[in-house]
Amino acid sequence: MSGPDVRIKRVYDAASPEDGRRVLVDRLWPRGLSKDAAAVDEWLRDIAPSDELRRWFAHEPDRWPEFRRRYRDELADPRRSEALRRLRELARAGRVTLLFAARDEERNNAAVLAEILREPSEAGASGAGGQPPA
């Protein structure tokens, strides 16, 4: 059995039928984009990284490994873990495209979430699941 079909895409890129369910995973609505143009099926703002972590990261490539670690830790927060459970449900139901506004298409919170969703998870596990030991 193959894992979930999870993709990531900039919310500013055109929607496609191949996207499946389109889920925005940023806390803030994308600047200059109407709700119609975004074609978002669901907005999980609670799954986004904290403002503090987002500001610290500032999309500096050398901070990426530490951002990934800290963000996974944040996903254990009850509000975020509930949003992650919802995302897991969506991924089990069919193709999901995680939408983000960042310019860096490889190093962003959606990439971390896709990585987590593709990892084997224990039945009923909450939080980031599948996280390698420290």
N, CA, C and O atoms as a GROMACS GRO file, in nm:
protein
  536
    1MET      N    1   0.084  -0.118   0.000
    1MET     CA    2   0.000   0.000   0.000
    1MET      C    3   0.089   0.124   0.000
    1MET      O    4   0.183   0.134   0.079
    2SER      N    5   0.059   0.217  -0.087
    2SER     CA    6   0.141   0.338  -0.095
    2SER      C    7   0.091   0.441   0.005
    2SER      O    8  -0.022   0.434   0.054
    3GLY      N    9   0.178   0.538   0.034
    3GLY     CA   10   0.144   0.643   0.129
    3GLY      C   11   0.048   0.744   0.069
    3GLY      O   12   0.007   0.732  -0.046
    4PRO      N   13   0.013   0.844   0.148
    4PRO     CA   14  -0.081   0.946   0.101
    4PRO      C   15  -0.023   1.027  -0.014
    4PRO      O   16   0.098   1.047  -0.024
    5ASP      N   17  -0.111   1.074  -0.101
    5ASP     CA   18  -0.074   1.157  -0.215
    5ASP      C   19  -0.080   1.302  -0.170
    5ASP      O   20  -0.184   1.367  -0.176
    6VAL      N   21   0.036   1.353  -0.126
    6VAL     CA   22   0.044   1.488  -0.072
    6VAL      C   23   0.138   1.569  -0.160
    6VAL      O   24   0.250   1.526  -0.190
    7ARG      N   25   0.092   1.685  -0.200
    7ARG     CA   26   0.172   1.775  -0.282
    7ARG      C   27   0.178   1.911  -0.215
    7ARG      O   28   0.097   1.942  -0.128
    8ILE      N   29   0.274   1.991  -0.255
    8ILE     CA   30   0.279   2.129  -0.206
    8ILE      C   31   0.283   2.222  -0.327
    8ILE      O   32   0.333   2.186  -0.434
    9LYS      N   33   0.229   2.342  -0.308
    9LYS     CA   34   0.219   2.436  -0.419
    9LYS      C   35   0.201   2.577  -0.364
    9LYS      O   36   0.136   2.597  -0.262
   10ARG      N   37   0.260   2.672  -0.433
   10ARG     CA   38   0.238   2.812  -0.394
   10ARG      C   39   0.092   2.846  -0.420
   10ARG      O   40   0.037   2.811  -0.524
   11VAL      N   41   0.031   2.914  -0.328
   11VAL     CA   42  -0.110   2.950  -0.340
   11VAL      C   43  -0.130   3.046  -0.457
   11VAL      O   44  -0.241   3.058  -0.509
   12TYR      N   45  -0.026   3.114  -0.497
   12TYR     CA   46  -0.035   3.209  -0.609
   12TYR      C   47  -0.035   3.139  -0.745
   12TYR      O   48  -0.070   3.200  -0.846
   13ASP      N   49   0.004   3.011  -0.749
   13ASP     CA   50   0.000   2.935  -0.874
   13ASP      C   51  -0.144   2.894  -0.903
   13ASP      O   52  -0.223   2.872  -0.811
   14ALA      N   53  -0.177   2.883  -1.030
   14ALA     CA   54  -0.314   2.851  -1.070
   14ALA      C   55  -0.358   2.716  -1.015
   14ALA      O   56  -0.281   2.620  -1.010
   15ALA      N   57  -0.484   2.711  -0.974
   15ALA     CA   58  -0.544   2.584  -0.929
   15ALA      C   59  -0.557   2.490  -1.048
   15ALA      O   60  -0.572   2.532  -1.163
   16SER      N   61  -0.552   2.362  -1.017
   16SER     CA   62  -0.562   2.259  -1.121
   16SER      C   63  -0.650   2.146  -1.069
   16SER      O   64  -0.652   2.119  -0.949
   17PRO      N   65  -0.723   2.079  -1.157
   17PRO     CA   66  -0.802   1.964  -1.112
   17PRO      C   67  -0.716   1.855  -1.049
   17PRO      O   68  -0.764   1.778  -0.966
   18GLU      N   69  -0.588   1.849  -1.086
   18GLU     CA   70  -0.496   1.750  -1.031
   18GLU      C   71  -0.456   1.780  -0.886
   18GLU      O   72  -0.393   1.698  -0.820
   19ASP      N   73  -0.492   1.899  -0.836
   19ASP     CA   74  -0.455   1.936  -0.700
   19ASP      C   75  -0.529   1.854  -0.595
   19ASP      O   76  -0.480   1.839  -0.483
   20GLY      N   77  -0.645   1.802  -0.628
   20GLY     CA   78  -0.725   1.736  -0.526
   20GLY      C   79  -0.776   1.840  -0.428
   20GLY      O   80  -0.814   1.950  -0.469
   21ARG      N   81  -0.778   1.808  -0.302
   21ARG     CA   82  -0.825   1.902  -0.199
   21ARG      C   83  -0.713   2.003  -0.172
   21ARG      O   84  -0.600   1.965  -0.141
   22ARG      N   85  -0.746   2.131  -0.184
   22ARG     CA   86  -0.648   2.239  -0.167
   22ARG      C   87  -0.661   2.297  -0.026
   22ARG      O   88  -0.765   2.351   0.011
   23VAL      N   89  -0.552   2.285   0.051
   23VAL     CA   90  -0.554   2.326   0.192
   23VAL      C   91  -0.446   2.430   0.216
   23VAL      O   92  -0.327   2.404   0.199
   24LEU      N   93  -0.488   2.549   0.257
   24LEU     CA   94  -0.394   2.656   0.292
   24LEU      C   95  -0.342   2.631   0.432
   24LEU      O   96  -0.420   2.612   0.526
   25VAL      N   97  -0.209   2.629   0.448
   25VAL     CA   98  -0.148   2.597   0.578
   25VAL      C   99  -0.070   2.716   0.636
   25VAL      O  100   0.018   2.696   0.720
   26ASP      N  101  -0.100   2.836   0.592
   26ASP     CA  102  -0.040   2.958   0.645
   26ASP      C  103  -0.136   3.024   0.743
   26ASP      O  104  -0.258   3.009   0.732
   27ARG      N  105  -0.081   3.097   0.839
   27ARG     CA  106  -0.165   3.166   0.939
   27ARG      C  107  -0.237   3.286   0.877
   27ARG      O  108  -0.352   3.313   0.910
   28LEU      N  109  -0.168   3.356   0.788
   28LEU     CA  110  -0.224   3.477   0.729
   28LEU      C  111  -0.272   3.449   0.587
   28LEU      O  112  -0.213   3.368   0.515
   29TRP      N  113  -0.379   3.517   0.548
   29TRP     CA  114  -0.428   3.504   0.411
   29TRP      C  115  -0.323   3.565   0.316
   29TRP      O  116  -0.265   3.669   0.347
   30PRO      N  117  -0.298   3.501   0.201
   30PRO     CA  118  -0.196   3.551   0.108
   30PRO      C  119  -0.229   3.692   0.058
   30PRO      O  120  -0.341   3.722   0.016
   31ARG      N  121  -0.129   3.776   0.063
   31ARG     CA  122  -0.141   3.916   0.023
   31ARG      C  123  -0.184   3.928  -0.124
   31ARG      O  124  -0.127   3.864  -0.212
   32GLY      N  125  -0.285   4.010  -0.147
   32GLY     CA  126  -0.327   4.044  -0.282
   32GLY      C  127  -0.401   3.934  -0.356
   32GLY      O  128  -0.417   3.942  -0.478
   33LEU      N  129  -0.446   3.831  -0.286
   33LEU     CA  130  -0.512   3.718  -0.352
   33LEU      C  131  -0.657   3.709  -0.303
   33LEU      O  132  -0.683   3.702  -0.183
   34SER      N  133  -0.750   3.708  -0.398
   34SER     CA  134  -0.890   3.695  -0.360
   34SER      C  135  -0.921   3.549  -0.324
   34SER      O  136  -0.848   3.458  -0.364
   35LYS      N  137  -1.027   3.530  -0.249
   35LYS     CA  138  -1.066   3.395  -0.210
   35LYS      C  139  -1.102   3.312  -0.333
   35LYS      O  140  -1.073   3.192  -0.337
   36ASP      N  141  -1.164   3.373  -0.432
   36ASP     CA  142  -1.198   3.300  -0.556
   36ASP      C  143  -1.072   3.257  -0.629
   36ASP      O  144  -1.062   3.142  -0.674
   37ALA      N  145  -0.975   3.347  -0.642
   37ALA     CA  146  -0.852   3.315  -0.714
   37ALA      C  147  -0.771   3.207  -0.642
   37ALA      O  148  -0.704   3.127  -0.707
   38ALA      N  149  -0.776   3.206  -0.511
   38ALA     CA  150  -0.699   3.109  -0.433
   38ALA      C  151  -0.757   2.968  -0.445
   38ALA      O  152  -0.683   2.870  -0.435
   39ALA      N  153  -0.886   2.958  -0.465
   39ALA     CA  154  -0.954   2.828  -0.479
   39ALA      C  155  -0.916   2.733  -0.364
   39ALA      O  156  -0.882   2.617  -0.387
   40VAL      N  157  -0.922   2.784  -0.242
   40VAL     CA  158  -0.888   2.706  -0.124
   40VAL      C  159  -1.010   2.629  -0.076
   40VAL      O  160  -1.118   2.686  -0.059
   41ASP      N  161  -0.994   2.499  -0.055
   41ASP     CA  162  -1.104   2.416  -0.003
   41ASP      C  163  -1.111   2.424   0.149
   41ASP      O  164  -1.220   2.418   0.207
   42GLU      N  165  -0.996   2.438   0.212
   42GLU     CA  166  -0.993   2.444   0.358
   42GLU      C  167  -0.871   2.525   0.401
   42GLU      O  168  -0.765   2.518   0.339
   43TRP      N  169  -0.888   2.603   0.508
   43TRP     CA  170  -0.779   2.686   0.560
   43TRP      C  171  -0.751   2.641   0.702
   43TRP      O  172  -0.832   2.663   0.792
   44LEU      N  173  -0.636   2.578   0.723
   44LEU     CA  174  -0.595   2.531   0.855
   44LEU      C  175  -0.491   2.626   0.912
   44LEU      O  176  -0.373   2.592   0.919
   45ARG      N  177  -0.533   2.743   0.953
   45ARG     CA  178  -0.439   2.845   1.002
   45ARG      C  179  -0.372   2.803   1.132
   45ARG      O  180  -0.262   2.849   1.162
   46ASP      N  181  -0.439   2.717   1.211
   46ASP     CA  182  -0.379   2.676   1.339
   46ASP      C  183  -0.259   2.584   1.323
   46ASP      O  184  -0.185   2.563   1.419
   47ILE      N  185  -0.238   2.530   1.203
   47ILE     CA  186  -0.124   2.440   1.181
   47ILE      C  187   0.004   2.516   1.146
   47ILE      O  188   0.112   2.457   1.141
   48ALA      N  189  -0.008   2.644   1.120
   48ALA     CA  190   0.107   2.725   1.080
   48ALA      C  191   0.207   2.740   1.196
   48ALA      O  192   0.169   2.729   1.312
   49PRO      N  193   0.333   2.763   1.163
   49PRO     CA  194   0.433   2.787   1.269
   49PRO      C  195   0.400   2.914   1.347
   49PRO      O  196   0.330   3.002   1.298
   50SER      N  197   0.449   2.921   1.468
   50SER     CA  198   0.429   3.041   1.550
   50SER      C  199   0.493   3.162   1.481
   50SER      O  200   0.585   3.148   1.401
   51ASP      N  201   0.441   3.279   1.514
   51ASP     CA  202   0.500   3.402   1.459
   51ASP      C  203   0.647   3.411   1.497
   51ASP      O  204   0.731   3.453   1.417
   52GLU      N  205   0.678   3.372   1.621
   52GLU     CA  206   0.816   3.377   1.669
   52GLU      C  207   0.908   3.289   1.583
   52GLU      O  208   1.016   3.331   1.542
   53LEU      N  209   0.865   3.167   1.557
   53LEU     CA  210   0.946   3.076   1.477
   53LEU      C  211   0.957   3.125   1.333
   53LEU      O  212   1.065   3.120   1.273
   54ARG      N  213   0.847   3.171   1.279
   54ARG     CA  214   0.847   3.221   1.140
   54ARG      C  215   0.943   3.339   1.125
   54ARG      O  216   1.019   3.347   1.028
   55ARG      N  217   0.940   3.430   1.221
   55ARG     CA  218   1.031   3.547   1.214
   55ARG      C  219   1.176   3.504   1.230
   55ARG      O  220   1.264   3.555   1.161
   56TRP      N  221   1.201   3.412   1.322
   56TRP     CA  222   1.338   3.364   1.343
   56TRP      C  223   1.391   3.299   1.215
   56TRP      O  224   1.504   3.326   1.174
   57PHE      N  225   1.313   3.214   1.152
   57PHE     CA  226   1.355   3.144   1.031
   57PHE      C  227   1.386   3.241   0.917
   57PHE      O  228   1.490   3.232   0.852
   58ALA      N  229   1.295   3.334   0.894
   58ALA     CA  230   1.312   3.437   0.790
   58ALA      C  231   1.355   3.378   0.656
   58ALA      O  232   1.418   3.446   0.575
   59HIS      N  233   1.323   3.252   0.632
   59HIS     CA  234   1.357   3.180   0.507
   59HIS      C  235   1.506   3.185   0.475
   59HIS      O  236   1.546   3.191   0.359
   60GLU      N  237   1.587   3.181   0.582
   60GLU     CA  238   1.732   3.172   0.568
   60GLU      C  239   1.767   3.024   0.547
   60GLU      O  240   1.745   2.944   0.638
   61PRO      N  241   1.820   2.986   0.432
   61PRO     CA  242   1.847   2.844   0.404
   61PRO      C  243   1.930   2.773   0.511
   61PRO      O  244   1.907   2.655   0.538
   62ASP      N  245   2.026   2.844   0.572
   62ASP     CA  246   2.108   2.775   0.672
   62ASP      C  247   2.032   2.746   0.802
   62ASP      O  248   2.079   2.669   0.885
   63ARG      N  249   1.916   2.808   0.820
   63ARG     CA  250   1.834   2.782   0.939
   63ARG      C  251   1.731   2.672   0.915
   63ARG      O  252   1.658   2.634   1.007
   64TRP      N  253   1.724   2.619   0.793
   64TRP     CA  254   1.622   2.520   0.758
   64TRP      C  255   1.622   2.396   0.847
   64TRP      O  256   1.515   2.359   0.896
   65PRO      N  257   1.735   2.330   0.872
   65PRO     CA  258   1.730   2.211   0.957
   65PRO      C  259   1.674   2.240   1.097
   65PRO      O  260   1.596   2.162   1.151
   66GLU      N  261   1.714   2.353   1.154
   66GLU     CA  262   1.665   2.388   1.287
   66GLU      C  263   1.518   2.429   1.283
   66GLU      O  264   1.442   2.400   1.375
   67PHE      N  265   1.477   2.497   1.176
   67PHE     CA  266   1.335   2.531   1.160
   67PHE      C  267   1.251   2.403   1.156
   67PHE      O  268   1.148   2.394   1.224
   68ARG      N  269   1.294   2.306   1.079
   68ARG     CA  270   1.220   2.178   1.070
   68ARG      C  271   1.205   2.115   1.208
   68ARG      O  272   1.096   2.070   1.244
   69ARG      N  273   1.312   2.112   1.284
   69ARG     CA  274   1.308   2.051   1.417
   69ARG      C  275   1.213   2.128   1.509
   69ARG      O  276   1.129   2.068   1.576
   70ARG      N  277   1.226   2.261   1.511
   70ARG     CA  278   1.142   2.343   1.600
   70ARG      C  279   0.994   2.336   1.559
   70ARG      O  280   0.906   2.332   1.645
   71TYR      N  281   0.969   2.336   1.430
   71TYR     CA  282   0.831   2.332   1.383
   71TYR      C  283   0.766   2.198   1.420
   71TYR      O  284   0.650   2.195   1.463
   72ARG      N  285   0.840   2.089   1.405
   72ARG     CA  286   0.788   1.959   1.447
   72ARG      C  287   0.756   1.960   1.596
   72ARG      O  288   0.656   1.902   1.638
   73ASP      N  289   0.839   2.024   1.676
   73ASP     CA  290   0.812   2.036   1.819
   73ASP      C  291   0.683   2.116   1.843
   73ASP      O  292   0.601   2.080   1.928
   74GLU      N  293   0.665   2.224   1.768
   74GLU     CA  294   0.545   2.306   1.783
   74GLU      C  295   0.418   2.228   1.748
   74GLU      O  296   0.311   2.254   1.803
   75LEU      N  297   0.429   2.135   1.658
   75LEU     CA  298   0.312   2.058   1.615
   75LEU      C  299   0.256   1.969   1.726
   75LEU      O  300   0.147   1.915   1.711
   76ALA      N  301   0.329   1.955   1.835
   76ALA     CA  302   0.279   1.879   1.950
   76ALA      C  303   0.181   1.963   2.034
   76ALA      O  304   0.108   1.908   2.116
   77ASP      N  305   0.179   2.094   2.014
   77ASP     CA  306   0.084   2.182   2.082
   77ASP      C  307  -0.057   2.133   2.050
   77ASP      O  308  -0.085   2.099   1.936
   78PRO      N  309  -0.148   2.129   2.150
   78PRO     CA  310  -0.281   2.073   2.127
   78PRO      C  311  -0.357   2.134   2.008
   78PRO      O  312  -0.420   2.060   1.932
   79ARG      N  313  -0.352   2.264   1.992
   79ARG     CA  314  -0.424   2.326   1.880
   79ARG      C  315  -0.365   2.283   1.747
   79ARG      O  316  -0.437   2.252   1.652
   80ARG      N  317  -0.232   2.281   1.740
   80ARG     CA  318  -0.167   2.241   1.615
   80ARG      C  319  -0.184   2.091   1.591
   80ARG      O  320  -0.202   2.048   1.477
   81SER      N  321  -0.177   2.011   1.697
   81SER     CA  322  -0.190   1.866   1.677
   81SER      C  323  -0.331   1.832   1.630
   81SER      O  324  -0.348   1.736   1.555
   82GLU      N  325  -0.432   1.907   1.673
   82GLU     CA  326  -0.568   1.885   1.624
   82GLU      C  327  -0.575   1.917   1.475
   82GLU      O  328  -0.637   1.843   1.398
   83ALA      N  329  -0.513   2.026   1.433
   83ALA     CA  330  -0.509   2.062   1.291
   83ALA      C  331  -0.432   1.957   1.212
   83ALA      O  332  -0.469   1.925   1.098
   84LEU      N  333  -0.325   1.902   1.269
   84LEU     CA  334  -0.249   1.797   1.202
   84LEU      C  335  -0.333   1.670   1.188
   84LEU      O  336  -0.327   1.603   1.085
   85ARG      N  337  -0.413   1.637   1.290
   85ARG     CA  338  -0.504   1.522   1.278
   85ARG      C  339  -0.601   1.543   1.163
   85ARG      O  340  -0.627   1.450   1.086
   86ARG      N  341  -0.654   1.665   1.151
   86ARG     CA  342  -0.746   1.696   1.040
   86ARG      C  343  -0.675   1.679   0.906
   86ARG      O  344  -0.732   1.623   0.812
   87LEU      N  345  -0.553   1.726   0.897
   87LEU     CA  346  -0.476   1.713   0.773
   87LEU      C  347  -0.451   1.566   0.740
   87LEU      O  348  -0.459   1.527   0.623
   88ARG      N  349  -0.422   1.485   0.840
   88ARG     CA  350  -0.404   1.340   0.818
   88ARG      C  351  -0.532   1.277   0.763
   88ARG      O  352  -0.527   1.192   0.674
   89GLU      N  353  -0.648   1.318   0.818
   89GLU     CA  354  -0.776   1.267   0.769
   89GLU      C  355  -0.794   1.299   0.621
   89GLU      O  356  -0.832   1.213   0.542
   90LEU      N  357  -0.767   1.423   0.585
   90LEU     CA  358  -0.780   1.466   0.446
   90LEU      C  359  -0.688   1.386   0.356
   90LEU      O  360  -0.727   1.344   0.247
   91ALA      N  361  -0.564   1.363   0.402
   91ALA     CA  362  -0.466   1.290   0.321
   91ALA      C  363  -0.506   1.144   0.304
   91ALA      O  364  -0.481   1.084   0.199
   92ARG      N  365  -0.568   1.085   0.405
   92ARG     CA  366  -0.615   0.946   0.393
   92ARG      C  367  -0.731   0.936   0.293
   92ARG      O  368  -0.750   0.832   0.229
   93ALA      N  369  -0.809   1.044   0.281
   93ALA     CA  370  -0.927   1.043   0.195
   93ALA      C  371  -0.894   1.061   0.047
   93ALA      O  372  -0.976   1.028  -0.039
   94GLY      N  373  -0.776   1.113   0.014
   94GLY     CA  374  -0.741   1.136  -0.126
   94GLY      C  375  -0.631   1.240  -0.139
   94GLY      O  376  -0.574   1.285  -0.040
   95ARG      N  377  -0.602   1.275  -0.262
   95ARG     CA  378  -0.495   1.371  -0.289
   95ARG      C  379  -0.520   1.504  -0.219
   95ARG      O  380  -0.631   1.557  -0.220
   96VAL      N  381  -0.413   1.556  -0.159
   96VAL     CA  382  -0.417   1.685  -0.090
   96VAL      C  383  -0.301   1.769  -0.141
   96VAL      O  384  -0.188   1.720  -0.153
   97THR      N  385  -0.329   1.895  -0.170
   97THR     CA  386  -0.223   1.990  -0.204
   97THR      C  387  -0.218   2.095  -0.094
   97THR      O  388  -0.315   2.167  -0.069
   98LEU      N  389  -0.101   2.103  -0.029
   98LEU     CA  390  -0.079   2.200   0.078
   98LEU      C  391  -0.034   2.331   0.014
   98LEU      O  392   0.066   2.336  -0.057
   99LEU      N  393  -0.108   2.436   0.041
   99LEU     CA  394  -0.081   2.566  -0.019
   99LEU      C  395  -0.008   2.657   0.078
   99LEU      O  396  -0.040   2.661   0.197
  100PHE      N  397   0.089   2.730   0.026
  100PHE     CA  398   0.171   2.822   0.106
  100PHE      C  399   0.200   2.945   0.023
  100PHE      O  400   0.190   2.941  -0.099
  101ALA      N  401   0.236   3.054   0.088
  101ALA     CA  402   0.265   3.179   0.018
  101ALA      C  403   0.414   3.208   0.002
  101ALA      O  404   0.452   3.292  -0.079
  102ALA      N  405   0.498   3.140   0.076
  102ALA     CA  406   0.643   3.168   0.074
  102ALA      C  407   0.700   3.157  -0.068
  102ALA      O  408   0.651   3.079  -0.150
  103ARG      N  409   0.802   3.235  -0.094
  103ARG     CA  410   0.869   3.230  -0.225
  103ARG      C  411   0.954   3.105  -0.241
  103ARG      O  412   0.967   3.050  -0.350
  104ASP      N  413   1.013   3.061  -0.131
  104ASP     CA  414   1.098   2.942  -0.134
  104ASP      C  415   1.008   2.818  -0.139
  104ASP      O  416   0.939   2.787  -0.042
  105GLU      N  417   1.010   2.749  -0.252
  105GLU     CA  418   0.919   2.637  -0.273
  105GLU      C  419   0.970   2.507  -0.211
  105GLU      O  420   0.898   2.407  -0.211
  106GLU      N  421   1.091   2.506  -0.160
  106GLU     CA  422   1.148   2.384  -0.102
  106GLU      C  423   1.160   2.391   0.050
  106GLU      O  424   1.152   2.288   0.117
  107ARG      N  425   1.178   2.510   0.104
  107ARG     CA  426   1.200   2.525   0.248
  107ARG      C  427   1.090   2.614   0.307
  107ARG      O  428   1.104   2.736   0.315
  108ASN      N  429   0.980   2.550   0.347
  108ASN     CA  430   0.867   2.621   0.405
  108ASN      C  431   0.786   2.524   0.491
  108ASN      O  432   0.812   2.404   0.490
  109ASN      N  433   0.689   2.576   0.564
  109ASN     CA  434   0.612   2.490   0.655
  109ASN      C  435   0.533   2.382   0.582
  109ASN      O  436   0.515   2.273   0.636
  110ALA      N  437   0.487   2.409   0.461
  110ALA     CA  438   0.412   2.308   0.385
  110ALA      C  439   0.503   2.189   0.352
  110ALA      O  440   0.457   2.075   0.352
  111ALA      N  441   0.630   2.215   0.324
  111ALA     CA  442   0.724   2.106   0.295
  111ALA      C  443   0.742   2.017   0.417
  111ALA      O  444   0.750   1.895   0.404
  112VAL      N  445   0.748   2.076   0.536
  112VAL     CA  446   0.761   1.998   0.660
  112VAL      C  447   0.635   1.915   0.680
  112VAL      O  448   0.643   1.797   0.714
  113LEU      N  449   0.519   1.976   0.661
  113LEU     CA  450   0.393   1.904   0.679
  113LEU      C  451   0.380   1.788   0.580
  113LEU      O  452   0.336   1.679   0.617
  114ALA      N  453   0.419   1.811   0.455
  114ALA     CA  454   0.412   1.703   0.355
  114ALA      C  455   0.504   1.588   0.396
  114ALA      O  456   0.467   1.471   0.384
  115GLU      N  457   0.621   1.622   0.445
  115GLU     CA  458   0.716   1.521   0.492
  115GLU      C  459   0.654   1.437   0.605
  115GLU      O  460   0.665   1.314   0.605
  116ILE      N  461   0.590   1.504   0.698
  116ILE     CA  462   0.526   1.436   0.811
  116ILE      C  463   0.412   1.346   0.763
  116ILE      O  464   0.400   1.231   0.807
  117LEU      N  465   0.330   1.397   0.672
  117LEU     CA  466   0.216   1.319   0.623
  117LEU      C  467   0.260   1.196   0.545
  117LEU      O  468   0.188   1.096   0.540
  118ARG      N  469   0.376   1.202   0.484
  118ARG     CA  470   0.426   1.088   0.405
  118ARG      C  471   0.494   0.982   0.491
  118ARG      O  472   0.517   0.870   0.446
  119GLU      N  473   0.527   1.018   0.615
  119GLU     CA  474   0.592   0.923   0.705
  119GLU      C  475   0.491   0.822   0.756
  119GLU      O  476   0.374   0.855   0.776
  120PRO      N  477   0.534   0.697   0.776
  120PRO     CA  478   0.443   0.601   0.838
  120PRO      C  479   0.411   0.651   0.979
  120PRO      O  480   0.500   0.693   1.052
  121SER      N  481   0.283   0.646   1.015
  121SER     CA  482   0.247   0.691   1.150
  121SER      C  483   0.184   0.575   1.224
  121SER      O  484   0.123   0.486   1.166
  122GLU      N  485   0.200   0.579   1.355
  122GLU     CA  486   0.139   0.476   1.439
  122GLU      C  487  -0.010   0.502   1.445
  122GLU      O  488  -0.053   0.618   1.444
  123ALA      N  489  -0.090   0.397   1.451
  123ALA     CA  490  -0.235   0.411   1.459
  123ALA      C  491  -0.270   0.495   1.581
  123ALA      O  492  -0.226   0.467   1.693
  124GLY      N  493  -0.350   0.598   1.557
  124GLY     CA  494  -0.396   0.682   1.667
  124GLY      C  495  -0.293   0.779   1.720
  124GLY      O  496  -0.318   0.848   1.818
  125ALA      N  497  -0.175   0.786   1.656
  125ALA     CA  498  -0.072   0.876   1.707
  125ALA      C  499  -0.114   1.021   1.684
  125ALA      O  500  -0.179   1.053   1.585
  126SER      N  501  -0.076   1.106   1.776
  126SER     CA  502  -0.102   1.248   1.760
  126SER      C  503   0.031   1.318   1.746
  126SER      O  504   0.137   1.257   1.757
  127GLY      N  505   0.025   1.447   1.721
  127GLY     CA  506   0.149   1.524   1.707
  127GLY      C  507   0.215   1.498   1.574
  127GLY      O  508   0.150   1.456   1.479
  128ALA      N  509   0.346   1.523   1.567
  128ALA     CA  510   0.420   1.515   1.442
  128ALA      C  511   0.438   1.372   1.396
  128ALA      O  512   0.452   1.348   1.276
  129GLY      N  513   0.440   1.276   1.486
  129GLY     CA  514   0.451   1.134   1.448
  129GLY      C  515   0.568   1.108   1.357
  129GLY      O  516   0.603   1.193   1.276
  130GLY      N  517   0.627   0.994   1.369
  130GLY     CA  518   0.735   0.956   1.280
  130GLY      C  519   0.860   1.038   1.294
  130GLY      O  520   0.954   1.021   1.215
  131GLN      N  521   0.866   1.125   1.392
  131GLN     CA  522   0.982   1.210   1.408
  131GLN      C  523   1.100   1.126   1.456
  131GLN      O  524   1.088   1.049   1.551
  132PRO      N  525   1.215   1.142   1.390
  132PRO     CA  526   1.331   1.065   1.434
  132PRO      C  527   1.371   1.106   1.575
  132PRO      O  528   1.351   1.220   1.614
  133PRO      N  529   1.427   1.014   1.652
  133PRO     CA  530   1.469   1.048   1.788
  133PRO      C  531   1.578   1.154   1.788
  133PRO      O  532   1.658   1.164   1.695
  134ALA      N  533   1.579   1.233   1.893
  134ALA     CA  534   1.677   1.344   1.903
  134ALA      C  535   1.814   1.289   1.934
  134ALA      O  536   1.910   1.366   1.946
   0.00000   0.00000   0.00000
